[in-house]
Amino acid sequence: MVVLVVGGAGYIGSHAARALKNAGHEVIVFDNLSTGYEFLAAGFELVKGDVLDAVALSSVLPRVDAIMHFAAYAYVGESVTNPKKYFHNNVEGGLSLLNAALDAGVKKIIFSSTCAVYGDPVKVPIEENTPRQPVNPYGVSKLFFEQALEAYDRAYGLRYASLRYFNAAGADDSGDIGELHEPETHLIPLALRAAAGTGPELQVFGSDYPTPDGTCIRDYIHVNDLASAHVKALEHLAAGKESFAVNVGTGTGASVREVISTVEEVTGKSVPHKIVPRRPGDPPKLVANPARAQALLQWKAVRGLRDVVSTAWHWMEKRRRAG
């Protein structure tokens, strides 16, 4: 199949593009490069364009069989201080893409959703039937698009997969592509930078949570496991099966302190860090129940935290050596 990877010059999109290519699909990357990097799309046809640009979309959509949609802003804190930016891109841009797909007759879309649609869940591990009650504009924008997909499915037969990610981390084994955000807000790259001395000491937001060591617990999923779930989702829809939403995580949580100790083991360096006050809205524990993805897609995460950290470290060191 020919797949349009929207946001394919970004972190997760670039890994999904490679996974698709390895599975025998043809990939076209569509990205405005506002947060993506052209070198992450190396080896693929790259169409520079914005999801809000119907003309740019209509120039490429007639050539494709399916869409993977990664083009969203994803900083929770920024979404609180600048919701206009998030609703403009994630909601208006998403609808622009959906409508252009409909006009072009493209009826399969895999959406990069998030566990943020659940908000602060009452029960962990989180199952898909957990009420969707997001607590920040980022989560609201993702939930809106999920609901738009559900409505377009009922009305127009547009088949979708909403993949609700937990904490994507790690890098491709080649070290050629990996996580690259400015600013960087994710724990693992920040801990690695602190260990390497290329970034400030790590801030640990709160040590008094109701968890075994007092720090927040999250479900860290390797980006290549995440990418493989997208390929499985595409195959599911291509087989004519129904639309669906699933959690994509490992089912295992790691605390901030456990991440720090894993970074220290992998790098052989200590991670300078300090405890600072909690961030508002941080749930103590977010862990997926991935059983539905396993049953529906025959997909399972195969990499653990050490793999996540070691591939992220390899990527960071390779970039540092390259200057």
KADA-V480769 format. One record per residue. N is the residue number from 0. RES is the residue in three letters. PSI is psi as a letter, one per 30 degrees, with the letter a starting at -180 (999 if undefined). OMEGA is omega in degrees with one decimal (* if undefined). Layout:
{{N & RES & PSI & OMEGA} {N & RES & PSI & OMEGA}}
This chain:
{{0 & MET & l & 173.4} {1 & VAL & k & -174.9} {2 & VAL & k & 173.5} {3 & LEU & j & -179.7} {4 & VAL & j & -176.9} {5 & VAL & j & -171.2} {6 & GLY & g & -175.5} {7 & GLY & f & 174.1} {8 & ALA & g & 175.8} {9 & GLY & a & -172.8} {10 & TYR & d & -174.7} {11 & ILE & e & -180.0} {12 & GLY & e & -178.8} {13 & SER & e & 176.8} {14 & HIS & e & 177.2} {15 & ALA & e & 178.8} {16 & ALA & e & 179.3} {17 & ARG & e & 179.5} {18 & ALA & e & 177.3} {19 & LEU & e & 179.9} {20 & LYS & e & 179.9} {21 & ASN & f & 178.8} {22 & ALA & g & 174.2} {23 & GLY & g & 179.0} {24 & HIS & l & 174.8} {25 & GLU & k & -173.8} {26 & VAL & k & 167.3} {27 & ILE & k & 179.1} {28 & VAL & k & 177.3} {29 & PHE & j & -173.5} {30 & ASP & k & 177.0} {31 & ASN & f & 177.0} {32 & LEU & g & 177.6} {33 & SER & e & 174.7} {34 & THR & f & 178.6} {35 & GLY & l & -176.9} {36 & TYR & k & -175.4} {37 & GLU & e & -176.8} {38 & PHE & f & 177.3} {39 & LEU & f & 178.8} {40 & ALA & g & -179.5} {41 & ALA & k & 179.4} {42 & GLY & f & 179.0} {43 & PHE & l & 170.0} {44 & GLU & k & -179.5} {45 & LEU & j & 173.8} {46 & VAL & j & -179.8} {47 & LYS & j & -177.9} {48 & GLY & l & -176.9} {49 & ASP & k & -179.8} {50 & VAL & f & 178.1} {51 & LEU & f & -178.0} {52 & ASP & j & -176.5} {53 & ALA & e & -179.2} {54 & VAL & e & 178.6} {55 & ALA & e & 179.3} {56 & LEU & e & -176.4} {57 & SER & f & 178.6} {58 & SER & f & -175.1} {59 & VAL & f & -174.6} {60 & LEU & e & 179.0} {61 & PRO & f & -178.2} {62 & ARG & f & -170.0} {63 & VAL & l & 179.2} {64 & ASP & f & -175.8} {65 & ALA & l & -179.3} {66 & ILE & k & 164.3} {67 & MET & k & -171.2} {68 & HIS & j & 179.5} {69 & PHE & f & -168.0} {70 & ALA & i & 178.5} {71 & ALA & k & 168.1} {72 & TYR & k & -169.0} {73 & ALA & g & 174.9} {74 & TYR & j & -176.4} {75 & VAL & e & -177.8} {76 & GLY & e & 179.6} {77 & GLU & e & -179.7} {78 & SER & f & 178.4} {79 & VAL & e & -177.1} {80 & THR & f & -178.8} {81 & ASN & i & -177.7} {82 & PRO & f & 179.7} {83 & LYS & e & 179.8} {84 & LYS & e & -175.7} {85 & TYR & e & 179.5} {86 & PHE & e & 178.2} {87 & HIS & e & -175.7} {88 & ASN & e & -171.0} {89 & ASN & e & -178.9} {90 & VAL & d & -179.3} {91 & GLU & e & 178.5} {92 & GLY & e & 178.3} {93 & GLY & e & 178.6} {94 & LEU & e & 176.4} {95 & SER & e & 179.0} {96 & LEU & e & -179.7} {97 & LEU & e & -177.7} {98 & ASN & e & 177.2} {99 & ALA & e & 178.0} {100 & ALA & e & 179.3} {101 & LEU & e & -179.7} {102 & ASP & e & -177.6} {103 & ALA & f & 179.8} {104 & GLY & g & 177.1} {105 & VAL & k & -169.8} {106 & LYS & g & 178.4} {107 & LYS & k & 179.3} {108 & ILE & k & 175.3} {109 & ILE & k & -171.5} {110 & PHE & k & 176.3} {111 & SER & i & 179.2} {112 & SER & a & -169.6} {113 & THR & l & 174.4} {114 & CYS & f & 177.1} {115 & ALA & f & 176.7} {116 & VAL & f & -179.1} {117 & TYR & f & -176.3} {118 & GLY & b & -179.4} {119 & ASP & j & -170.6} {120 & PRO & k & 179.5} {121 & VAL & f & -175.5} {122 & LYS & k & 177.5} {123 & VAL & k & -0.8} {124 & PRO & l & -173.2} {125 & ILE & k & 174.9} {126 & GLU & l & -174.5} {127 & GLU & f & 179.9} {128 & ASN & g & 172.9} {129 & THR & k & 178.9} {130 & PRO & k & 178.6} {131 & ARG & j & -176.5} {132 & GLN & i & -175.8} {133 & PRO & l & -175.3} {134 & VAL & g & 176.2} {135 & ASN & l & -176.9} {136 & PRO & e & 176.5} {137 & TYR & e & 179.1} {138 & GLY & e & 178.1} {139 & VAL & e & -178.5} {140 & SER & e & 178.0} {141 & LYS & e & 178.1} {142 & LEU & e & 177.7} {143 & PHE & e & -176.6} {144 & PHE & e & 174.3} {145 & GLU & e & -177.9} {146 & GLN & e & 174.7} {147 & ALA & e & 177.8} {148 & LEU & e & 179.9} {149 & GLU & e & 179.7} {150 & ALA & e & -180.0} {151 & TYR & e & 176.1} {152 & ASP & e & -179.2} {153 & ARG & e & -173.4} {154 & ALA & e & -169.4} {155 & TYR & f & -179.6} {156 & GLY & g & 177.0} {157 & LEU & j & -175.7} {158 & ARG & k & -175.2} {159 & TYR & l & 166.7} {160 & ALA & k & 173.3} {161 & SER & j & -178.8} {162 & LEU & j & -176.5} {163 & ARG & j & -176.4} {164 & TYR & l & 165.0} {165 & PHE & b & -171.8} {166 & ASN & j & 178.3} {167 & ALA & k & -178.3} {168 & ALA & l & 179.8} {169 & GLY & a & -177.4} {170 & ALA & l & 177.8} {171 & ASP & k & -177.3} {172 & ASP & f & -178.9} {173 & SER & f & -174.2} {174 & GLY & g & -178.9} {175 & ASP & f & 177.7} {176 & ILE & l & -178.9} {177 & GLY & a & -175.5} {178 & GLU & k & -176.4} {179 & LEU & j & -179.5} {180 & HIS & k & 171.4} {181 & GLU & j & -0.2} {182 & PRO & l & 175.7} {183 & GLU & k & -179.2} {184 & THR & f & -174.0} {185 & HIS & k & -171.0} {186 & LEU & e & -171.0} {187 & ILE & e & 176.5} {188 & PRO & e & 178.1} {189 & LEU & e & 177.8} {190 & ALA & e & 178.4} {191 & LEU & e & 177.6} {192 & ARG & e & 178.7} {193 & ALA & e & 179.7} {194 & ALA & e & -177.2} {195 & ALA & f & -176.9} {196 & GLY & g & 179.9} {197 & THR & g & 178.6} {198 & GLY & l & -179.0} {199 & PRO & l & 175.8} {200 & GLU & k & -174.7} {201 & LEU & k & 173.9} {202 & GLN & k & 176.6} {203 & VAL & j & -173.0} {204 & PHE & i & 175.8} {205 & GLY & k & 176.7} {206 & SER & g & -176.7} {207 & ASP & g & 176.9} {208 & TYR & l & 177.3} {209 & PRO & i & 177.9} {210 & THR & l & -175.4} {211 & PRO & e & -179.8} {212 & ASP & g & 175.3} {213 & GLY & f & 179.7} {214 & THR & l & -176.6} {215 & CYS & k & 177.8} {216 & ILE & k & 178.0} {217 & ARG & l & -179.2} {218 & ASP & j & -176.9} {219 & TYR & j & -178.7} {220 & ILE & k & -179.9} {221 & HIS & k & -174.9} {222 & VAL & f & 177.9} {223 & ASN & e & 171.8} {224 & ASP & e & 177.8} {225 & LEU & e & 179.9} {226 & ALA & e & -179.6} {227 & SER & e & 176.4} {228 & ALA & e & 178.2} {229 & HIS & e & 178.7} {230 & VAL & e & 178.2} {231 & LYS & e & 179.4} {232 & ALA & e & 178.0} {233 & LEU & e & -179.8} {234 & GLU & e & 177.9} {235 & HIS & e & -179.7} {236 & LEU & e & -179.7} {237 & ALA & f & 179.2} {238 & ALA & g & 176.9} {239 & GLY & g & -178.6} {240 & LYS & l & -173.2} {241 & GLU & l & 173.1} {242 & SER & l & -177.9} {243 & PHE & l & 170.9} {244 & ALA & k & 178.4} {245 & VAL & l & 170.1} {246 & ASN & k & 176.5} {247 & VAL & j & 179.8} {248 & GLY & a & -178.0} {249 & THR & f & -173.4} {250 & GLY & g & -180.0} {251 & THR & k & 179.4} {252 & GLY & l & 173.9} {253 & ALA & k & 179.3} {254 & SER & l & 177.5} {255 & VAL & e & 179.2} {256 & ARG & e & 177.8} {257 & GLU & e & 176.7} {258 & VAL & e & -179.9} {259 & ILE & e & -178.2} {260 & SER & e & 176.6} {261 & THR & e & 176.2} {262 & VAL & e & 179.4} {263 & GLU & e & 177.5} {264 & GLU & e & -175.2} {265 & VAL & e & -174.3} {266 & THR & f & -174.1} {267 & GLY & g & -179.1} {268 & LYS & l & 176.6} {269 & SER & l & 178.2} {270 & VAL & j & 176.2} {271 & PRO & k & -178.7} {272 & HIS & l & 176.3} {273 & LYS & k & 177.8} {274 & ILE & k & 177.2} {275 & VAL & l & -177.7} {276 & PRO & l & 176.2} {277 & ARG & l & 169.3} {278 & ARG & k & 177.7} {279 & PRO & k & 174.9} {280 & GLY & g & 177.4} {281 & ASP & j & 176.3} {282 & PRO & k & 179.8} {283 & PRO & e & -171.9} {284 & LYS & k & 173.0} {285 & LEU & j & -179.7} {286 & VAL & k & -179.1} {287 & ALA & k & 157.3} {288 & ASN & j & -173.7} {289 & PRO & g & -172.7} {290 & ALA & e & -176.5} {291 & ARG & e & 177.6} {292 & ALA & e & 178.7} {293 & GLN & e & -177.6} {294 & ALA & e & -173.5} {295 & LEU & e & -171.8} {296 & LEU & f & -171.6} {297 & GLN & h & -179.4} {298 & TRP & k & 176.6} {299 & LYS & k & 174.5} {300 & ALA & k & -177.1} {301 & VAL & f & -176.3} {302 & ARG & k & 179.9} {303 & GLY & a & -174.7} {304 & LEU & e & -178.4} {305 & ARG & e & 175.4} {306 & ASP & e & 179.3} {307 & VAL & e & -175.9} {308 & VAL & e & -175.7} {309 & SER & e & 177.9} {310 & THR & e & 176.5} {311 & ALA & e & 178.7} {312 & TRP & e & 178.9} {313 & HIS & e & 178.7} {314 & TRP & e & -177.1} {315 & MET & e & -179.9} {316 & GLU & e & 179.9} {317 & LYS & e & 177.9} {318 & ARG & e & -179.6} {319 & ARG & e & -179.1} {320 & ARG & e & -179.6} {321 & ALA & f & 178.3} {322 & GLY & 999 & *}}
